[in-house]
Amino acid sequence: MTNRVDRVSLAAGVRATRLPRARSVIIARRAARARPRRTSLGQILLVVVLATMVALGAFGGVGLLAIGAAITQLGAGLPDPAQLDSLSFAQPTIIYDRTGKVELARFQQEKRRVLAFDEVPHVVLDTITTAEDRTFWDNDGFDLGAIVAAAVQNATDGATTERGASTITQQLVRARLLPAGVSDGDRYFRKVLEIIQSSRLTADFPGQDGKAKIITAYLNEVYFGHEAYGIAAAAEIYFGVADLAELTPAQAALLAGLVKAPSVYDPYRYAVKGSDGKLVVPPSSPPVVRRNWVLDNLATSRWTTLSPSDLAAAKAEPVVLTGDHPRFMRAPHFSWQVRSQLEQILGSADAVDRGGYSVITTLDWAAQQLAERYITAAAIAPNLKSAQAEQLLDRLKVPAADRGWIAGLRGKDLHNAILIAIDYRHGDVLAYVGSAGYYRTSLASPEFAPEHDAVLASRQPGSAFKPIVYSAAFEEGALTPGSVLLDITTRFDRSWVPRDADERDRGPVLVRDALQQSLNIPAIRALQRVGNEPVASLAERLGINFEGGHTAYLQAGLAGAIGTVETRPFDLTGAFGAIANGGLKVPSRLILSITAPDGRVVYHAPEVAGTQALSPQSAFLTTDILAGNTNPDQNPIWARPLALHNTPNGSRRPAAVKTGTADDARDLSTYGFLAPPKNPDSAGLAVGVWLGNSDHSAPQAAKPATSIVAAAPLWHAFVRDYTKAWPVATFKAPNGVVRTTIDRWSGGRPGPWTQDTRVEWFRQGTQPGTRGAVDEDGLLYSAACGTWQVDPVKAELGLEAWKPDVQDWAYRARQGVGVVGQYDTATAYFLGESSWGGPIVGDCTPGGQGGGGGPGHGHHH
């Protein structure tokens, strides 16, 4: 026999037994004669067993031994009472920040906090035994007199509900130590099993130590109403008391009184709000009346003795409830992602909701608070009325230095933003803001979906994807930072003529300049050089998942160079972190450890070495270029919102950053990182931000914002404040890269055409003058008219079909800057320059750039 008991055979055994005419049998027979016609087998058995238990105390005999055998047989199908020592209770799983001190969220089916016996004060023990089982400390697990009286009454008057006669031990047994399914059958038969099991439990756990274990389990298990399971949860939910020692006798008595009928006595049903805002329960209400009954009966309790004046004071004590305080998650989007990983690690949602685990996450609460501050300032404040916006910024303590760019976002129709910060060395997610306010539901709209996690939403990265393209080109040997590319608007296929953001044609530019100034046309030519497949493969090694997968990037063709294929901000932040980490991609993690309620560490995040997604040399080349975006000497335009002067002496902190603005300004983003600190245990910081609308709608603004005025200052504000106390680290060149002097305009080895030089980084063996050189010397120049002239057609290494547009640019360039071509783009010098490196080929006019033949459709702009 396992969990089910053969009732027929047991009943037959009882009928075949002759009972002596003891008082107990007389009671049983009288009850049997008085029972209704529909009396169940379980009811008969209950009365017989009770009578037998009485008789066994005073008589012997073969008949009674048979009854005892029947009871033993019943008990054989019950769980082992020793399970009390291993009972587990459904408890919330609580997740904390990386310090283990800040609670972020709890996931639970039942509100419960498990206590040990020594955490329960005597007054709580006394009130609960007074209310539920006054003989608890002395009985054998059941109160025979009360049960017999209740059974006789129920049998006599045909009552459909049992009288209350269950001891604390019986209540615990009923909840946790009966076979599954017993409660679904005959309630009298269940009562028999309950009594037998309570007796066995008390016998297995004798003395006061055993009673302590039983009542502790009971107090952790029993339901107190209002979603409170266990006495600890009840004290907190009703009175806001975390330490039971702080409960007054009156409060303890009220809690004890709830167990009998939690929904009937729930004090929140009767509470009224006073003029001071407090919730007070009227003295005449059922829960207070029952509380006073418990207090009156404390005179018979074990430890607590109230003097007449103490009793009067306790009964006069007003019942003031703490009120319902909805529990809000901190870092909610992050917390939900942690929960998803917990289900995978622990095996089920039920394990998370009931397991009582303590989870230490990677989150840095200081970083999270800063992130939430600036995300709110950037996405919420600009969409409020001016006075409300200022009040919000004041509450957020946003510095005056940031209020200018925030004000600049007013009227730009941008309603949401995210920020993700990752320690790229260890993979730890330090901050994770999935929207501009998870609980700001009053502001919800299609443009702002508070609960939607945009960190994991697919968005167009725009120019923020260009570093991946150039990194692949460096890795494949297709380009170097000194390679020459053409910034000339070109019809790349029949219907696609992309332009730079400012609609200018700068002519020949070097890769470093093209990437720092985020020029679209050179990036497209770079992708044509390296190919979509190597770029897609590198992106995936760096952890980037494309919307539509690998194939989607291949199908995008050359448009993939300018970030038209959607990716997730989380992935792109991690990819930038891998570039910062010398090309080493360390998997991101949210959880550091999981501890079970018994103190066992069931999970500890392994230290992962990571995978080399990109060579350290190629990673450094990209890093060095992007670092120029925070250096006013290299890129004054981008450095204006991005340069970090947050060091103790005000010097500039090196950082490598790239912005991205997608089509129609739908997605504005900035991604970047700091140099790895000298201490290998210290965090390496990579941060990504995005602004836009949740529904992907294009902002309806007369002049839409760009990433450099929206996402860039947001990135800067967070990183500036978060790292202000960090030591300054600089980017170090790895082995395998060299600095070489090159021609300033062509990128090749200096020659007779050279007017000026510059120094550039190369992977060893790819610099000009070596066998593995990517660019031939003098690629940009042709000898003509007795001098060296810039020949962009010679530098065009793309398709033959592209050359007519290059020739058209050469014709316009010979006329000077500002000459507009057929695609409405104008010739221009590169930032700060006054030349394209010499006269344009075909210009044989002495000392001039103009003249020469060519197409006649150019005009000055």
C-alpha positions, 0 to 999 in steps of 0.5 A: 500500500502506497498513497491510497488506502483500501477502505473496503478491506479495512472496514470489513476488518472493523465489522468482523471485530467484537468490541467489549462493552466499554464506555467508548463503545456505548458512545459509538453505538449511540452516535451510530443509532443517531446518524442520518441515513446517508452517513458515510463509511468514513464517518462510521470509521471515525467514531469507531477509531475514536472510541477505540483510542479511548478504550485502548487507554484502559482495556486490553483484549483481542478485539482491541488488538484487532482494532489496533491492527486496523489503525496500524494498517491505515497508518502504513499508507501515510507519509513518513512523519520524519518528513517534517525535518525536510519540509520545504515551504513555498517562498519568494525568490529574491534577486539582488544587485551585485552587492547583495544588499539592494533587493531588485525584485521578488517572484512568488506564488505565496508571500512567505518568509520562513522563520526558525523557532528562536525567531518567534517570540513567546507572545506569538506562540501563546496567542496562536496556541490560545486561539487554535490549540490550548493543549498543544504543548501537552497533547498527543497531536489531537484533542480526543475529547473535542474530536469525540464531542464534534463527531457525536454532534455531527452524527446526531444533528446531521451537520454538513460542516465539522465543528472546529476541533483540529489541533495545530498538529492536525492542521499541519498534517492536513496541509503537508503530511497526508497522501495526495488526493485524500482531501478529495474524498470522504472528509470523515475518512480524511479525519481518521487519517489526520488523527492517526498521522498527528499521533504518529508525528507527535510520537516521532517528535517527542518532548518540547523539542519536537513540539517546537519543530511542529509549531515552527512548521505550522507558523511557516505554513498556515494562511493568515489571509490577504495573501500572507502565508506564514506568521512573518508575512502576516506581520509585515502585510498587516502591520509592516513589522519585519521583526516579530519581536516588535509585535505588541500582544494586541497585534500578535492576538489579532494575527492569531485570531485570523487563522480560524477564518482568514477571509471573514476576519481580514481586518482590511475588509473593515478598515476605514481611513482616518483624517490622518490617512491611517487605516484603522479597524473599528473596535466593534469589527469581527477581527477586533472582537476576536482579538480581544477574545484571544487576549482574554484567554491568554491567562491560560497560556504558557509564557504570557501573563497580562496584568489587568491594566496590561490587558485593558491597554491591549484591548484598547490599543487601536488596530492600525494597518500598514496598508497595501503597498504594491511591491515595485521592482527595481530595474524591472526590465533587467529583473524580468530578464533575470527571471527568464534565465532563472527558469532555464537554470532552475528548470521551471517557473514553479522553481522560481516562484516557490523555491525561495532562492537568493540571487546575486545579479551583476547589476550595479545599482549606482549605475542603474540609478544614473542610467534611469535618471538620464533616460528619464531626463532625455525621453520624458522631460522634453515631452512635458510642459516646460514647468513640469519638465523643470520640476522633473529635472529638479527632482532628478537632480540633473546638472545645469550643464545637461539641461541645454541638450535636454531642452534641445529635444523639445518638439523632436517627437522622441518618446522613448530611450534605453541604456545598457552598460556592460563590463566587457571584461567579465560580461557583467551587465551593470545597467539595463534600462529597457524604456523610459519608465516601466511604471509610467503607464499614464504616459503610455502611447504607441510611441512610448510603450513603458513595459516593452523592453527596447534593449532587446528590440530590433532597431536600425543601428545606422552609422553605428554599424560602420565600425563592424564593416571597417573591422572586417575590412581590416581583418580581411586585409581589404583596407587599412586606416590609411586606405583611400576611399572616394566620398563621391555620390554614386549610383550604386545600382539602378535605383539606389543613390545614397548620400552623406547626411550633409549631401556633400562630395568630399572626393578622396578621403582616408579610412580614418577620416571617413569613419570618424566623420561617419561618411556614408559613401566611403563606407559603402565602398568599404563594404564592396571591397570586403564583401557582405559575408565576412562582415556578417560572419564577424558581426555574429562572432561579436554576438550580433543577431540580425533581424532575419538572420545571416541571410538578411544581411547578405540580401541587404547588399551594399546598404548593409554598410550604413546600418539598414539591417536591424540589430538589437542594442544589447548585442551591438553594445556587447560587440563594441565591448569585444572590440574594446577587449582586444577582439575577445568576446566574453558572453554577457551574464546577468546572474552571479550566484543562486543560493537555496534557502538552506544556504547551498550555492546551487549556481555560481557563474563560471569565469568564461575565457571568451572567444577571439572574434577579431584579432587584437590588431584589427580591434586596435585599429578600429578602437584608435580611430573611434577614440579620435571622436572624443579628441578635439584635436582629431574630430572637433565636431563629435568631440564637442558632445562626447569628450570626457573631462571628468578626471580629478585634474580635468584632463580628458579621459580616453573613450572610443565612441560611434553615433548612429542615425537611421533613416528619417531619424527613427533610431538615434544611437551612440555606442562606445567604451573606455580603455581597459583599466590596468587592474585586470579585475576592474571592469571594462565599460561599454555603453549603448544608448538609443532614442526613438519611438516604441512603434518605430514611427518617424519623428514628426518634427520640422527639423528632426534630431540627430544622434549627435545632439540627442544620443551622444550627450545622453551617452556622455552624461551617464559615462561622465557621472559613472566613471568620475572616480575611476582611474584614467586608462589609455588604449594600448597598442598590441603586438603586431601593429606598427606606425608608418609615415604615409602620404597624407592624401593617397595613404600610400608610401610617400613619393614625388607626388607627396605634398604632406605626410601623416603617421598611421597605424597598420597591422604588421605587413599591411603598411605601404612598402611591404609585400602585404600592402593593401594600397599601391603607392601613388594610387591617387595620382597621375602624372599630367601637364608636367605635374602630379594630379589627383586622379579619382578614377584611378583610385576607384577600385569598385565597379566599372559602372561607378566611374562615370559618377567619379568622372563627373565629380572630377569635372565639378571639382575642377570648378571648385567647391560648392558645385552641385551635380546631378544628384543634388550633392555639392563638391566640398573639401574635407573638414579643415582642408583647402585642397583635395591633395593637388590639382584634379586630373584634366586641369592644365590651367596654370595654378588653378583648379578650374578649367578643362573639359567635361560634362556641363551640368554642374552648377555652383551652390 
